[in-house]
Amino acid sequence: MSFSAWAAEEVTKAEVDSQHLEKIGTITTTSKATSPLDAKAELSRQADEKGGRYFRVISGREHGRISATAEVYK
């Protein structure tokens, strides 16, 4: 089984709207993320833990580390 077969997927606002996805929470990356890919992997893992199938990044910044906030959907 590949990582993408079970991990929460990133979606856009247009996908959230067109698929009528239900928001179930908000998550943030930890201080461990050092690249955008690390941050997305962390957000996907956290979304999985919340029972979400999708996440949408709503903010992010780089300050030596990558931090991001995302909404989780099912």
C-alpha positions in Angstrom: 0.0 0.0 0.0 1.4 3.4 -1.0 1.4 6.4 1.3 -1.1 8.2 -0.9 -3.5 5.3 -0.8 -4.4 6.0 2.8 -3.2 9.4 3.7 -5.4 12.5 3.9 -5.1 14.5 0.6 -4.6 18.2 0.1 -7.6 19.9 -1.5 -8.3 23.5 -2.8 -11.1 25.8 -1.7 -12.8 25.1 -5.0 -12.7 21.3 -4.3 -14.1 21.9 -0.8 -17.0 23.9 -2.2 -17.8 21.7 -5.2 -17.7 18.5 -3.1 -19.5 20.0 -0.2 -16.9 18.7 2.2 -17.6 18.9 6.0 -15.0 20.7 8.1 -14.1 18.7 11.2 -11.3 20.8 12.7 -8.1 22.8 12.3 -4.5 21.6 12.6 -1.0 23.1 12.6 2.5 21.8 11.8 5.0 21.3 14.5 8.4 23.0 14.6 10.0 19.9 13.0 9.0 20.8 9.4 12.0 22.0 7.5 10.5 21.9 3.9 7.1 22.4 2.3 7.0 18.6 1.7 7.7 17.9 5.4 4.9 20.3 6.4 2.4 18.7 4.0 3.3 15.2 5.3 2.8 16.4 8.9 -0.6 18.0 8.0 -1.7 14.8 6.3 -0.7 12.7 9.3 -2.6 15.0 11.7 -5.6 15.1 9.4 -5.6 11.2 9.5 -5.5 11.3 13.3 -8.6 13.5 13.4 -10.4 11.2 11.1 -10.2 13.5 8.1 -9.8 12.5 4.5 -8.8 15.9 3.2 -7.0 19.0 4.4 -6.7 22.6 3.0 -3.8 24.8 3.9 -5.1 28.2 5.0 -1.8 29.8 6.1 1.9 29.2 6.2 5.2 30.9 6.7 8.9 30.2 6.7 11.1 31.3 9.6 13.9 28.8 9.5 11.3 26.1 9.8 8.0 25.8 7.9 4.8 26.4 9.9 1.3 25.9 8.4 -2.3 25.8 9.5 -4.9 23.7 7.7 -8.6 22.9 7.9 -9.5 19.2 8.0 -12.5 17.8 6.1 -14.3 14.5 5.7 
